């Protein structure tokens, strides 16, 4: 019977995106106010969305576990997040249905988990689902024994039997019957499954293979070449994700191989992808920022959800591409747009960044059913009505220019293949298919007039959109994702020499230190929440941080130091690195575990081994260790980086494309460590000129130090070398050093530029 379950779930998992789930939804037979469960006391926006389901939901914790053991019931675990489209669908179809609620309440103890709050819970059971079904996704549905061992699982399930496959109600009945009749067998199966997962997920340090060499970077590059879409950029066919980890690798590979055809090709691939994304519908041309992914090859029709981790990473990628090119190509950076988008995801008082904005929203204020993309799409009729003003001195309207430039069509520009449920019928997703010059020539206006018309039209549409019902905002704030945004803002502040970006980065970093850090224990916290009163709130039992919270925050603080030269950020980064080593380092087989191991309910202590939509904690930690060792002359951290690389050696050799961020750290490791030290006073004009010169170059294998002469400061206490560096001719002076052995000092931009070019 177990194999029957596995086959059924495997089939459903593969097909769930193809099911016609938007046929008539099952409506709840009672209003939400008739039901209130324990989730009403939680802070997570996702859990609160389910607080009035007829399902007797519990949060993950001892109360639910004890109930399952006492009543000898299986646990039904449902994992998702608040901006997950298919999570909404399954809620409407099943969790709001009193009949299904009755089945769940009678036969199971029901637990709801926000995967963004508890990635440790999600990772354990997603590993199981992927191993048994060949795929994964959210919502994730798993049935557990009372001692938390998984038996069967999948993702989305339709409420009723369809296409010869059992629906959710049928599955619940089958599993309840099996638990009643074959309990001992299922318990044994659960133990066997857990043992198999433990063996399969255990990483061993590969001493025989040794430390991976530079060849893995070349192999990763070749794998990317093989999957690269030469026409539209990106990798593979569809769906297409932004994948900043791949683009960042290409930029670093280019910088390490500038004079080779491979290095030039790497930059071309990255820039072409960034340009095509920025022209496509995956980019929100009105409210700005990037949607989560494109459903098609050409970046046209997106999944309209906006995630903070995308915005933060893409700010870093676009600004680095700009730095590599040293000029703007078709407004390639889109930085202001990305950062403006982040303002919509920002807590106004604290400066912390919210998680996400939903894909679904009500088309009108009197509508009762949400649709994906409703907030973002337009009919041609709306365009012509809103943009009827004429360009001065012509008979050309704003609509004429805007509709041509963004491919707006009378019957909408979304094909049926990209809209099988008719949610986007007659609607237009804005995409640039030509260029502004051809649009200007078509209407016999100047390029400047066309540009002005486009910007004016965007402003009008932005104001019109503000009147629409807004999508749901997940106002949870995570340490890890805030770290990604702080890094992006810090790099932008460095490269553009723009204090406004630095101010926002500093404010966000202060938020992390004040609201996501326990100064008594020295530990980061995972999440905080928007208080209904306007401030920032915590749960009664705050969730401790995971490896990605530490790694991403440390990386952000290193970037923030190089933008602000405030040594307190560097000092905090060192403290967090030491705490990370204490909490997560595997002293036996090396590498970092994802969780601390303090929570006994987490049955598998795993190590992340793949860079996906976000880089893995191990990959970012590897680069942090190399940067810190180079910055502070800490050989112990360099040795720890070596052990980490060695632990993942098999993965790096066999599938380097799975760990491009770790390979970036490995490339840094194999280059001779370089320190660029500026001896000068902070704020001095000469000092600022030298720093601007340094930031104009993409130098991914360097660390930057400002030596201001304060011998009592953190850096002077850590690095004796700084005490010997003097200003040349009493002016701000730059030193280029390798392994803390410095070349002759220079103090003009021209001299420094000559050294950096080498």
N, C-alpha and C positions, 0 to 999 in steps of 0.2 A: 504493500500500500504506500510505503514511503516513496518508492520509485515512481508510482503513479502520480503522487503529489508533485515530485520534482519535475516530471515530464510535463505535467499540466502547467505548472508555474513557469517553466522554461519557455513553453510555447506562448503563454500569455505575455511574459516579459518582452519577448521579441516583437510581439504584435501590438503592444498597447498604444503606440503612437498612431497606429493605423485604424484603430477602432473608431467607429462613428459615435464618440461619446457625447457629442452635442445634440444627439437626438433627444427627445423629450426627457428632461431631467426629473428625477423623483423629487417631489416637493415635500417638505416637512409638513406633517398633519397638524402640528401645533406651533404656535409662535415661539420664538426663542426664549421669551420671558418665562415660559412654563418649565424650562429646564435650566438648572445651574449645577455644574459639577466643580470638582476641586481646582480645576484650572483657573477659575475666577480669581484665585488668590495669587496667581503667578504674575511675573513681570513681562515674560516673553510675549511679543506681539503674536507669534504663531500659536502659542498655547492659549492666549486669550481669545483668538479667533474661534476656538473650539470649546470655550467655556460654557456655551449654552446648547451644545449638542445633547440629544437624548442619550448618548453614550456616557456611561459612568467613568469618565477619564480620570486617571491618576497621573501626576508627574512621576518621572523616574525617581525612585527612592524607596526607603525601607518600608513605608506604609503599604505600598503596592506589593512589594516582595513578601512581606509577612502575610498579607491577605491571601496571596496565591498559595503559599505553603499551608496556611491554616485551613483553607477551603479545598486544597488539593486541585487547583484549577490551572490550566495553561494560561500563559500571558499572551495577549495580543499586543504587539509593539508596533506603533505607527510613528514613523519618523519623516519629518519634512521641514519646511521653512515658510515664512509668512508670505513671500512673494512667488511661491511655486505654483505655476498655473495648474498642473495636474493634481496638486494637493487640493486646490480649490474645487476641481471637478469631482474628486472622490468624496470630498466633504459634502458637496451638494447632493450627489447621487446616493451616498451610503450613510455617512455619519449624521446627516440631518434626517434620515429616514427612521421613524420610531420602530418599525418592524425589525430593521437590521440592528438598531440600538438594543432592542429587547434580546435578540440573539446574542449579541456581544456581552450584554450584562449578565445574562443567565449562565453562559458557559465559560466566560473568560474574565480575567482581570486585565483591564485595558489601560495601556500606558501610552501617553503621547510625549514625544521628544522633539525639541527644536534642535536640528542638527548643527545649527550655528552656535548654539549655547553649549551643546555637548558633542563635540566632534569625536570624542573618545567612544561614546556609545554608538554613534553612527558608523564609525570606522570598523568596529568589531562585526556588526551585523551586516554591513555592506560587503565586507570581505566574504561572509558566508553566502549572501545572495549572489554575488558575482561568481563564486566558486561553483554554485549549484545550478545557476541558470544561464551563465555565460554573459550576463549583462547586469546592469544596475541602474538606479535612478531614484527619483523621489516623486510621489510619496513611496517610502519603503515600508512594506508590510511583512512582519516576521512573527511566527508563532514560537514561543519559548516554553520549555518546561518550567516548573516553579523555581528551579535553581538556575534559571536564566540561560540554559543551553538551547541553541536554535534547533528546530526540527524541520520546518519548511518556511519558505518565504518568497517574496517577489516584490513587484513595485505597485503600479496602478492595477486595480481590478474593477471591471464594470459591475454594476449592482446586480444584474440578472444574467441568466444564461444567454450567450450569443454565439452564433456561428459554430455551434457544436461544442462550445467550451463553457465550463461552469462559471457562473457569476459569483460575486462576493458572498451572497447569502447561502448559496449552495456549498461553497468552500467552507464557510463557518460551520455548517451542519455536518459536513464530512469529517472535519478535524475534531469537532466535539465528540462525534460518535467514535472515532478512532481512539481518542484519549480515554473514553469510558470503557472501551473493550480491550485495548492493547496498551495500557499505561506503562507496564514494565518494559515492553519492547521499545516504546518510544523513548523512555528514559535512557535505555541502553544506547539507542541510536544517537541521542543527544550527546552522550559522553563520547561515543566514537567520533562523531562529527567534530566536536571540540578538540579532541586529540589530534585529528587529521589536520585541522586548521592550525593548531600550534606548530606541528611539524612543517607544514607548508609555508608558514610565514616567518619562520626563524631564520634570520640572516646570520651567517657565520663570517668572521673575518677571514679573508682569503690570503693567508700569508704566502702560499705557494705562488700565487699570481703576482703578489707584491703591489706596489704603488702604481696605479695606471699612469701611462706616459702621455705626452702631447698627441699621440696618434688617435686617441679617442675623440679629440676635437675634430680632426680631419674626417673621421668616420661619421660623426654626427652631422657634419656639413654635407657629406655625400648622401646621407639618408634624407636630409631636408631637400636637397636638389631633386631627388627621385620623386618626392611627393609634392613639389612646388607647382602651383598653377601659374604658368607663364602668362596667361591672358589676364587673369583677374587678381593675381596675388593670393597669398594665403597658401594653405597646405591641404591637399585632398580635395574632395568634391563638395558634398554638403551633408549635414550642416557645417558651417564654417564658424569657428571661434576666433577671437582676436589673437589668443596665444602669445601674450607678451614675452613669456619665457623663451620662446623660440626666436622672436625678433631681437631680444636683448642678446642672446647668444650670437646671432649673426652680426650684430654691431661690434661685439667684442672680438669675434673672429676676424672681422674686417680690420680692426685696429691692430691686431697681431700679425696681419698678412697684407698690409696696405699695398705693397708693391707687386703683388701677385694677381693673376687673373681670378683666382678663387676669392681673394679678399675683396676685389672690386665687385665680383658677382654677388658676394654676401651682402654688401651694402645695397646693391641694386634690388635684390630680392626684398630686403627689409623696407626700403623706401617705396618701392612699387606697391607693396602690400599696404603700407600706411596711407598712401595716396588713394588707393582704391577703397579702403575702408572709410576714409574721410569723405569721399564722394558718394558713398553708398547710403542705403536706407538704414544700415546698422548705426550710422551716426545721426543723431537728432539735430537736424539743421535749424530747428526753431528754438527749442529749449536747451540744446547742446548736450554734450556727453554721449557715450556709447551705450547701445543696448547690448544684451548679453551675448547673442550670437545671431548669425544669419541662417535662415532656413534654406537658402539657395546658394549656388556657387558664386553669384555675382554681387553678393553683399547687399541685395535689395530688400527683401522682406525679412525683418528681424523677429526674434522673440523679444518683445518690447520691454522686458524687465531691465532695470538698470541696477548694477551692483557696484558697491563702493570699491571692491577689489579690482574691478576692471578700470575704473576711473584713475585710481592711484597708480596702478602699474603702467597704464597707457600715457599718463603725464610723463613718467620717467622715460618711456620708450620714445615718445615724440620729441622730447627736449634733447635726448641723446642723439637722435637722428639729425636734428637741427645742428647740434654741435659738430657732428661728423661732417656735415655738408658745408657748414659755415655760411649758408645763405638759405633763404626761405623759398621753398618750392611749393607753389599753389597753396600758400598759407599752411604749409605742412604741419606745423606744430599744433594748431587748433587748441593751443594751451589755454587761452582765455576761455574758450568754450568748455573745455574739460573742467577748468577750475570754477567757472560759473555754475556748471552742473553740480559741482561738489557743494556749492552754497545751498542748493536745494536739499542736500543731504547733510546739513550741518546744524548742530545744536547752537542756537544763537548766543546763549550766555557762555557756555563752557568752551566752545570751539571744537568740541568733539564731533566726529563724523558718523552719521547714521549708516545703517547697513545697506538699504536698498529701497527702490521704488517698484511697485508692482507693474506687471504687464497688463492686468485687467482693470477696467474701470467702467462706470456707467456711461453710455453714449450721451445721455441727457439727464437733467436733474430729476425728471419724472419717470425715468426708466426703472425697471425692476430687475433687469438682468444685465450683468457685466459682460463686456466683450473685450477680447484681447486687442490692444492697440487703439482703443476708442479715443484715448486722450491725444493721440499723436497723428491721426490720419485726417485727410481732407477730401471733400468732393470738389470737382472743378467748379460747380455752382457756388460753393462757399468762397472759393478763391476769387472768382470774378466779382462777387458781391463785396467782399472785404477789401479787395485791391483794385477798386474801380478808378482811383485817382490817376490822372494822366501825368506823364513826365513833362516837366515844364518845356514849352515850346514845341511839343509834338502831340500827335494823336495816339501815341502809344501809352497803354495803361501799365500800371505796376503788374497787373495780372498777366498781361501779354509776356512781359520779360520773365517773370517768376515762373509761370507755368511752362514756358519753353525750357528754361534753364534746369528745372527740376522734374521734367518729364511728366507733367500732370496731364492726364487724359480725361476725355469726356465721360467714359464709362468706368473710370478707375484704371490704375496701371498694375493691378495685382492679378496674376493668372489664377485660374481655378486650381491648378496643381499646387500652388502655394497657399490656397485658401479653401481647403476641401469642405469647411463648415460654413462658408459664406459669411464669415464675420467681417471680411474686408470688401464685400461686394460694393462696387461703384466708388470705392475709396482709393485714395492715392497715398502711397508711401514715397516721400520725397527722395529722389536720387538724381545725381548729376551725371548725365551721360555724355554731354559734350563739354564745351568750355565757354567761358564768359565772352571771349572774343567773337566766337561764331554767333552767339546770341545778340551781341551788340551790332554785328554786321547785318543780321537778319532784319533788325528794326531800324537800321540806319541811324544809330545813336552812338555816342562815344563810349569807350570802355569805362570811363569814369561815370558817365550817366547810368550805364548798366549796373555797375557796382553799387552806386548810390541807391538805385531802384531796388536791388536785391536786399540791401541792408534795411531799407525803409520797410519793405514788405515783411521781412522777418520780424521787425518790431511790431507791426500791426498784427501779425499772426500770433505772436507771443502774447500780446494783450488779449486777443480773442480766446486763446487757449486757456488763459487764467480763469476765464469764466466757466469753463467746463468742469464737470466733477473730476476731482483729482484722483489718481490711483492711490491705493493704500501705501503708506509709508511705514517701513519697518524701522522704528526709531531706537532699536537696540544699537549699542555702540561697542564694538569689539576692539581689544588691544591690537590684535594682529592686523586687521584691515585699516585701522587708524595709522599703524606703522607704515603701511604701503602708501597712504596718502601723504604722510609727513615726508617720506623719502621723495616722492614726486615733487612736492612743493619746495623742498630744500634744494633739489637739483635745479629746479627752474629758477629759484632765487640766485643760485650761484652763476648760472650760465647767462641769464638775462640781466644780472645785477639789478634786480627789482626787489625793493624792500617789502613791497606789499605781499609777495609770496612768502618771504621769510617771516613776516609778522603772523601770517596764518599758520605756518608750520610751527612756530614757537607756541602759539596759542593752543594748538592741538596737542603738542608735546606736554605742555603744562596740564592739559586736561588728563592725559594718560597718567601723569605723575600724581595728580590730585585725586582722580576718581577711579583709576584702574591699577592702583599700586598700594600695597599694604606696607607702610614704612616700618611697622613693628617687626614683620617677618622678612622683609626684603623681597617679597613675592609679588609678581604681577597677578591681577585678576583678569578673568576672561572677558567679562561683559558688564556694562552698566546700561541704564535705561532712562529715557526721558520721563521725568516726573510730570504727572498731570498739572501740577502747579507751576511748571516751567523750569524747574531745576533738574538735577541729575540724581537718580535713585539707584539703590542696590537691592538685591534680594536679601531676605533674612539670613540666608546662608550663601554668601558670595561664592561663585565658582572660581576655583583657582586656575591660573593660566596654563596653557599647553605649550608645547615646543614652538609652534608657529607664533604664539603671542610673544615669546621671548626673542626668537630669532628675528622676526620682522621689526620689533621695537628696537633691538640693538642696531640693526642695519639702519633704521631711521635716525637714530641718535648719532651714528657715525656720519651720515649725510648731513644732519643738522649742524654738527660741529664744523664741518667743512664749509658750511654756508654762513654760520654766525661767529665762529671762532670762540664761542663761549665754552670754556673747558668743563663747566658743570655737566654738560650733556655727555661729554666724553667720559667723565668720571662715573656717571650713572650707567653708561653702557658697559663699563668694566665691571661694576657691581652686578649688573644683570647677567653678564656672561659667567661670572663666578657662580651665581645662583643657578643658572641654567645647567652648568656642569654638575653641580651638586644634585639637582633634582632629576635630570633626564639622562645623564651619560651612562652608557652600559660599560662597566669596567671589565666585563668578561670578553664580550665579542665586539665591543666598541660601537660607535654611532650613538645617536640620540633616540630614546623612546619618545613617542608622541605624548604620553601622559606620565604623571609622576609615579603611578603605581600605588598611591595611597588609598584609592577607592577599590574596595574588594568586590564591588559589583561589576567591575570591568574585567572580564574573563581572559582577555588576550591583551598583552602589552606589546603593541606593534611599533614598527619603525616605518615612517613614510619613505617610499622608494620611487616616487614618481612626481615630476613637476607637471601639474595640470593647469586648470584655470588660475590657480595660485601656485607659486613655487612651493616645494616641500620644505618643511622646517629644517630637515637635514641639509638640504642644498644651500639654503640661506645661511645656516649656521656654519657650513664649511667656508663660505666666502667671508663671513664675519671673522672667523678664527684667523684666516690668512691676513685680512686687513689689520686686525688688532695686533697680531704678531709683528707685522711690518711697521705699525704705528708706534708700538711701545717696546719693541725689541724683546718680545716674550717668546722665547724658544719653546716653552711648554705648550703654548697654544699652537705653534706651528707643528709640533709633533702630534698634537691631538687632531689637527686637520689631516695629517698624513694617515693616521689610523682611521679616520672617518672615510677618506677616499678609498683606502684599502678594503674597508668593510663592504663598500658598494662596487668593488672592482669588477665582479662578474657582470653586474647590471650595466656598468659603464662600458665594458668591452662588447657585450652582446647587443644591448639596445640603448646606445648612447642618446638617441633622440628622446628617450623617456626621462632623462635627467640633464637637460641643457643648462639649467641654472647651476647644478653642481659642476658641470664641465667648465662653466665660467670661473668658478672658484679654483678649479684645477689648473686652468690656464694662467690665472694670477699666480698660483703657487709655483708653477714651473718657470715663470719669468723672474729675473733678478729683482728682488724687492727694491723699490725706489721710494725715497722720501723727498718731497719738495718742501723745503723749509724757508719761510719768509721771516727774516729778522727785522721787525719793525713795529711801530706803535699802531695799535688798532685805531682805525679812523683816519690815520695820516694819509695825505693825498698820495705820497709815493708808495706806501704800503698797498693802498687800494688799487693803484695802477698795476702793480706786480701781480696782485691776486686776480684782477680782471684778465690779465694776459694768460695766466695759468688756466683759468676757467674757459678760455676760448679754445682750448685744445681738448680733444677726447683722449684722455690718458687713463684708461681703465686699470692699469697696473701700478698706480701710484697712490700714496697717501699724502695729504697736505697738512702741514703744521704751521701755525702762526706762533712764532717765538717773540713775545712782547717784552721780554726782559724781566718779568716778575719771577724772581727765583723762588718765591714761596708758592707758586702755583702748582697745580697738579702735574702738568707736563714737565716742568723743570725738576720736580721731585722724582719723576720716573725716568727721565732721560738726562744723564750727565752731559751728553753731547751738546745740548742746547746752551749750557753755561759757557761753552768755549766759542760760540758763534757771535761775532760782533758785526756791527753795521760797518759797511765800507764807506769811507768818507762821510761818516755821520748821516748817511742816507739809508732808507729802507733797502734791504739787501736780500737777494735770493740765493739759496744753496740747493744744488741738485746732488742728492746722495744715493749711493747704492750700498745696502747693508750698513748704513750709517757711516760710510766713508764718503766724504763730500768733495766735490770739485771746487775749483776756485770760485769765489763769490762774484755775482754780477748785480748791478743795481739800476740798469736801464731796461726798459721794455724790449728794446731792439736786441740787446745781448741775451736776455732771457728767452725771447722768442727763438733766437738762433739755437740755443741749447735744447729747447723743447722740441723743435723740429727734428732734431737728431734722434 
